[in-house]
Amino acid sequence: MTLEPEGYLPRLVEQDVAIALRTVGAVSIEGPKSCGKTWCARKFSNSEFSLVDPKDDFANFELASMDPSITLGGERPHLIDEWQDVPKIWDAVRYSVDLEGKKGSYILCGSSSVDKSQLKHSGAGRMMSVRMRPMSLLESEDSTGRASLRGIFDGILETSRVEASSIQDLAWLIVRGGWPGSLSLDEVSARAILRDYLDKACSVDAQKIDGRKRNIGGLMRTLRSLARNESTMASKSKISADIKEFEFESVDDETVSDYMDVFGRLYLRDDQPAFNPHRRSSSRVGKSPKRHFVDPSLAASAMNMGTKELSSDLRTMGFLFESLCVRDLRIYAEHIGGSIGHYRDHSGKEVDAVVEMPGGTWGAFEIKLGQNAVEEAANNLVKIRDSIRAKEPGTEPSVLCVITGTGGTTHRRDDGVFVVPITALGP
């Protein structure tokens, strides 16, 4: 089978899928709807059972609901798409893997997480989960990838020029997002799809994820509040107060927590956890996550902002540009075995993004929309590094880097700080 649509662009996560198939009996590809999970899985599968196939009035879904084992038949690797609609499929796959003892038998794709209490077995040792997100700029061919994140950690960065991006160019990348189906669309069409995407997330997906009926208006207001607080450490109580401030209908904290949990289970939220370089230290650092959508286009859509509106509101655009950079850093870091966080100490010194590599080395990244802010950002990074080094030598970042929007040159400054346009960054 191994289907590949015309114009399919390779995804970095394919490496993780291939490793998982060599390692365990089944791999679960998880991520938001329309991020490309099914087409990615089809590159590796030789047969498919889809629960959203409309043939014969969605007969596949009805059959799977009556007998989950029906979904298992087919040449291996066998793809089961949108399996989460019948959670018992997970245990059926796990049991089949146990019986056969073979690697790479099944690929599961799901666009929402199931209630783990419905599963009889976690699948540990038999099934691996792989997280997929919308496309990075490298994957959508909007970044050259000449500045390698791995190379930066190795101290290697070739000075080179890339085509400078305008504010309008960057605004379009934010508004369009990394959705494979939107890459060839014009702005009117891309924004229409995203409006419908958020509407359906609230009116359909959030209602059926666990069978609970939720207030659609409240869900939409929560999305708009999260959008207004994109790239900030807004607490749940702040989001609750934000909704009350802008709407007559009050929403209690418990309801907001439920709404945010639902958006997390739909993989629409992708918060950036706090990072502490002092693994065994009592040094006080912030613990609050930074709020992010899985793609900055969702925040732009929730606020009804296009390229024109963003380009004329640089403060808001700065927050959404940071979100775009964090999305890409997260994808690149995970591709090379790292993870992403953010840093803020008790005195208020903070770093926009932290990339932690295997072994514990870490890098501090400041994100600036304009080239005119590079000097201040670089000086801030040096001060934070020196402050950490003075308190606990050996725990300071090994890499300092400023990611820019409009700048067109990758280089290393005399103070050792790397400067990299986001349209040059890659793994």
C-alpha positions in Angstrom: 0.0 0.0 0.0 2.3 2.8 1.3 0.3 5.6 -0.2 1.6 9.1 -0.7 -0.5 11.9 -2.1 0.8 14.1 -4.9 2.8 17.0 -3.4 3.2 15.2 0.0 6.0 16.9 2.0 8.1 14.7 4.3 7.7 15.1 8.0 10.4 15.0 10.7 8.2 12.8 12.8 8.5 10.0 10.3 11.8 9.2 11.9 10.1 8.6 15.2 7.4 6.4 13.6 10.1 4.3 11.9 12.0 3.8 15.2 8.8 2.9 17.0 7.8 0.3 14.4 11.3 -1.3 14.8 11.0 -1.3 18.5 7.4 -2.4 19.6 4.4 -4.1 18.1 2.2 -1.0 17.6 2.7 2.8 17.4 0.1 5.4 18.1 0.4 8.7 16.2 -1.4 11.4 18.2 -2.1 15.0 17.3 -4.7 17.5 16.3 -7.0 17.0 13.4 -5.7 18.0 10.0 -2.0 18.0 11.0 -1.2 15.1 8.6 -1.3 12.0 10.8 -3.1 9.7 8.4 -1.0 10.5 5.3 2.1 10.1 7.4 0.9 6.7 8.7 0.0 5.5 5.1 3.7 5.9 4.1 4.4 3.0 6.5 1.2 0.9 6.3 0.2 -1.9 3.9 -3.5 -2.0 4.8 -6.0 0.3 6.5 -9.2 0.2 8.6 -10.8 3.6 9.0 -13.5 4.3 11.5 -14.5 7.5 9.6 -15.0 5.7 6.3 -18.6 6.7 5.3 -19.1 3.6 3.1 -22.4 1.8 3.9 -23.5 4.4 6.4 -20.2 4.2 8.4 -20.4 0.4 8.6 -16.8 0.2 9.8 -17.6 2.2 13.0 -20.6 0.0 13.7 -18.7 -3.2 13.2 -15.8 -2.0 15.4 -18.2 -1.0 18.1 -19.7 -4.5 18.2 -16.4 -6.4 17.8 -13.1 -4.4 18.0 -11.1 -7.4 16.8 -12.7 -6.8 13.3 -10.4 -3.8 12.9 -7.2 -6.0 13.2 -7.4 -7.8 9.9 -5.0 -6.7 7.1 -1.4 -6.9 5.8 1.0 -5.6 8.4 1.8 -2.9 9.2 -1.9 -2.3 9.5 -3.3 1.2 10.0 -6.4 1.8 12.2 -7.5 5.4 11.7 -9.4 7.4 14.4 -9.4 4.4 16.7 -10.2 6.6 19.7 -13.9 6.6 18.7 -13.9 2.9 19.9 -11.5 2.9 22.9 -11.6 -0.9 23.2 -9.6 -1.1 20.0 -6.5 -0.2 22.0 -6.8 -3.3 24.2 -7.6 -5.4 21.1 -4.4 -4.3 19.5 -2.4 -4.8 22.7 -3.7 -8.3 23.0 -2.9 -9.1 19.3 0.6 -7.8 19.8 1.0 -10.0 22.9 -0.1 -13.1 20.9 2.0 -12.5 17.8 5.1 -11.1 19.4 6.1 -9.2 16.2 7.4 -5.7 15.8 5.7 -3.0 13.7 2.3 -4.8 13.3 -0.1 -1.8 13.9 -0.3 1.9 13.4 -3.0 3.8 15.3 -4.0 7.4 14.5 -6.1 9.5 16.8 -7.0 13.2 17.0 -8.2 13.1 20.7 -6.9 11.4 23.8 -9.2 8.8 25.4 -10.1 8.5 29.0 -7.3 6.2 30.3 -9.7 4.6 32.8 -11.5 3.0 29.8 -8.3 1.1 28.9 -7.5 -2.3 30.6 -3.8 -2.0 29.8 -1.5 1.0 29.2 0.3 -0.8 26.4 3.7 -0.2 28.1 6.4 -2.2 26.4 4.1 -3.1 23.5 2.8 0.2 22.2 4.6 3.5 21.8 3.0 6.9 21.3 4.4 9.5 18.9 3.2 13.1 19.0 2.6 14.9 15.7 2.1 18.6 15.3 1.4 21.0 12.4 4.3 21.6 10.1 7.4 23.5 11.0 8.7 26.1 8.6 11.3 23.7 7.4 8.7 21.1 6.6 6.5 23.6 4.8 9.6 24.7 2.9 9.5 28.2 4.4 12.9 27.7 6.1 16.2 26.8 4.5 17.3 24.8 7.5 20.8 26.0 7.0 21.2 26.8 10.7 21.0 23.4 12.4 19.8 23.3 16.0 22.1 20.3 16.6 25.0 22.3 15.0 24.4 25.2 17.3 24.8 23.0 20.3 28.0 21.7 18.7 29.2 25.3 18.4 28.9 25.2 14.6 27.1 27.9 12.6 28.1 29.1 9.2 27.7 32.8 8.6 25.3 33.1 5.7 22.5 35.2 4.3 19.0 34.2 3.8 16.2 36.2 2.2 15.0 38.7 4.7 11.3 38.4 5.7 9.0 41.3 5.9 6.5 41.8 8.7 3.8 40.9 6.2 5.6 37.7 5.3 5.8 36.7 8.9 2.2 37.6 9.6 1.1 35.4 6.7 3.1 32.4 8.1 1.4 32.9 11.4 -2.1 33.3 9.9 -1.8 30.4 7.5 -0.1 28.1 10.1 1.5 24.7 9.5 -1.6 22.8 8.3 -0.7 20.7 5.3 -4.1 21.4 3.6 -3.6 25.2 3.8 -0.2 25.5 2.2 -1.6 26.3 -1.3 -4.5 28.4 -0.1 -5.0 32.1 -0.3 -5.6 34.0 2.9 -9.4 34.2 2.6 -9.7 30.4 2.2 -7.1 29.7 4.9 -8.9 31.9 7.5 -12.3 30.4 6.5 -11.0 26.8 7.2 -9.6 27.8 10.6 -12.8 29.5 11.7 -14.7 26.4 10.8 -12.0 24.3 12.5 -12.5 26.2 15.8 -16.3 26.2 15.5 -16.4 22.4 15.1 -13.9 21.9 17.9 -16.4 23.6 20.2 -19.7 22.5 18.7 -18.8 18.9 17.8 -15.5 17.5 19.1 -15.7 19.0 22.6 -19.2 17.5 22.9 -18.5 14.0 21.9 -15.0 13.5 23.4 -16.6 12.1 26.6 -20.3 12.5 26.0 -20.6 15.5 28.2 -22.6 18.5 26.8 -20.7 21.8 27.2 -21.6 25.3 26.6 -20.4 26.2 23.1 -20.3 29.9 23.8 -18.2 29.3 26.9 -15.8 27.2 24.9 -15.4 29.8 22.3 -14.8 32.5 24.9 -12.2 30.3 26.5 -10.5 30.0 23.1 -10.5 33.7 22.7 -9.1 34.2 26.2 -6.3 31.7 25.5 -5.5 33.5 22.3 -5.3 36.9 24.1 -2.9 35.2 26.5 -0.8 33.4 24.0 2.9 33.1 25.0 2.2 34.3 28.5 2.1 32.5 31.9 -1.6 33.3 32.4 -3.1 31.1 35.2 -6.4 29.4 34.9 -7.9 31.9 37.4 -6.6 34.7 35.1 -8.3 33.1 32.1 -11.5 32.7 34.2 -11.3 36.4 35.2 -10.5 37.4 31.6 -13.7 35.7 30.4 -15.8 37.4 33.1 -14.3 40.7 32.3 -15.3 40.5 28.6 -18.6 38.6 28.9 -21.7 39.1 31.1 -22.0 35.4 31.7 -19.8 34.3 34.6 -17.7 31.1 34.3 -16.4 29.4 37.4 -12.8 28.1 37.7 -13.9 24.5 37.6 -15.7 25.0 34.3 -12.7 26.8 32.8 -10.4 23.9 34.0 -12.8 21.5 32.2 -12.7 23.5 29.0 -8.9 23.8 29.0 -8.6 20.1 29.7 -10.9 19.4 26.7 -8.7 21.5 24.4 -5.7 19.7 25.7 -7.3 16.3 24.9 -8.0 17.6 21.4 -4.3 18.4 21.1 -5.2 22.1 20.5 -3.2 23.3 23.5 0.6 22.8 23.7 1.8 24.6 26.8 5.5 25.3 27.4 6.6 23.9 30.7 8.9 25.7 33.2 12.5 24.7 33.2 14.8 24.5 36.2 18.6 24.2 35.5 19.2 23.4 39.1 18.2 19.7 39.2 18.8 19.2 42.9 18.9 22.8 44.1 16.5 24.7 46.3 17.0 27.8 44.1 13.6 29.4 43.4 12.5 29.5 39.8 9.0 29.9 38.3 6.9 26.8 37.8 4.0 28.2 35.7 3.8 27.0 32.1 3.5 29.4 29.1 0.3 29.2 27.3 0.4 28.1 23.6 -1.9 26.7 21.0 -0.4 23.9 19.0 -0.2 26.3 16.1 -0.2 30.2 16.2 -2.8 30.3 13.5 -5.4 29.1 16.0 -4.7 32.1 18.2 -4.9 34.5 15.2 -8.2 32.9 14.1 -9.7 33.0 17.6 -9.0 36.8 17.7 -10.1 37.2 14.0 -6.8 38.6 13.0 -5.4 38.4 9.5 -2.1 39.6 8.0 -3.3 43.2 7.8 -4.5 43.3 11.5 -1.3 41.6 12.8 1.0 43.8 10.7 -0.6 46.9 12.3 -0.5 45.5 15.9 3.1 44.5 16.4 2.7 43.9 20.1 0.2 41.1 19.5 2.2 39.9 16.6 5.2 39.6 18.8 3.4 37.1 21.1 2.2 35.1 18.1 5.6 35.2 16.5 7.1 33.8 19.7 4.5 31.0 19.6 5.5 30.2 16.0 9.2 30.0 17.0 8.4 27.8 20.0 6.4 25.5 17.8 9.3 25.0 15.5 11.9 24.8 18.3 9.8 22.1 19.9 9.6 20.1 16.7 13.3 20.4 16.0 14.3 19.7 19.6 12.2 16.6 19.9 13.5 15.4 16.5 17.1 15.3 17.9 16.1 13.9 21.3 15.6 17.2 23.2 12.8 19.0 24.9 11.6 22.6 25.3 10.7 24.8 28.2 11.0 28.3 29.5 13.0 29.9 32.3 12.1 32.6 34.9 13.8 33.1 38.2 12.5 34.7 41.4 13.8 38.1 40.5 11.9 38.2 37.2 14.8 37.4 34.8 13.4 35.2 32.1 14.3 33.4 28.8 11.7 32.9 26.1 12.6 29.3 25.3 14.9 26.7 26.7 16.1 23.7 24.7 17.4 20.8 26.9 19.5 18.2 25.2 20.1 14.6 26.2 22.7 14.6 29.0 21.4 17.8 30.6 23.1 20.5 28.5 20.7 23.3 27.7 20.5 26.4 25.6 18.8 29.7 26.2 16.8 31.3 23.3 15.4 34.8 23.1 12.8 35.4 20.4 12.6 38.9 18.7 10.4 39.9 15.8 12.7 42.7 14.7 16.4 42.9 14.1 16.6 46.1 16.1 16.0 44.1 19.3 18.9 41.7 18.9 21.5 43.7 20.9 19.2 44.0 24.0 18.2 40.3 23.7 21.8 39.1 23.5 22.9 41.2 26.4 20.0 39.8 28.5 21.1 36.2 27.7 24.7 37.0 28.7 23.5 38.5 32.0 21.3 35.5 32.8 24.1 33.1 32.0 26.6 34.9 34.2 24.0 35.2 37.0 23.4 31.4 37.0 27.1 30.7 36.7 27.9 32.9 39.7 25.3 31.1 41.9 25.9 27.5 40.8 28.8 27.0 38.4 28.2 24.3 35.9 24.5 24.7 35.6 24.5 27.7 33.2 23.4 27.3 29.6 26.0 26.1 27.1 24.2 27.9 24.2 22.9 31.4 23.9 20.9 32.2 20.8 18.6 35.0 19.5 15.9 33.9 17.0 14.8 36.8 14.8 12.0 37.4 12.4 13.0 40.0 9.9 16.8 39.6 10.0 18.4 37.8 7.1 21.9 36.8 8.4 22.9 33.8 10.5 26.1 34.5 12.5 27.8 34.2 15.9 28.5 37.5 17.7 31.8 38.4 19.4 30.1 37.6 22.8 29.3 34.1 21.6 25.6 34.6 21.1 24.2 33.0 18.0 21.7 35.0 15.9 19.4 33.0 13.6 16.4 34.0 11.5 13.5 31.6 12.0 13.4 31.1 8.3 16.9 29.6 8.4 16.5 27.3 11.4 16.2 23.5 11.2 17.0 20.5 13.3 
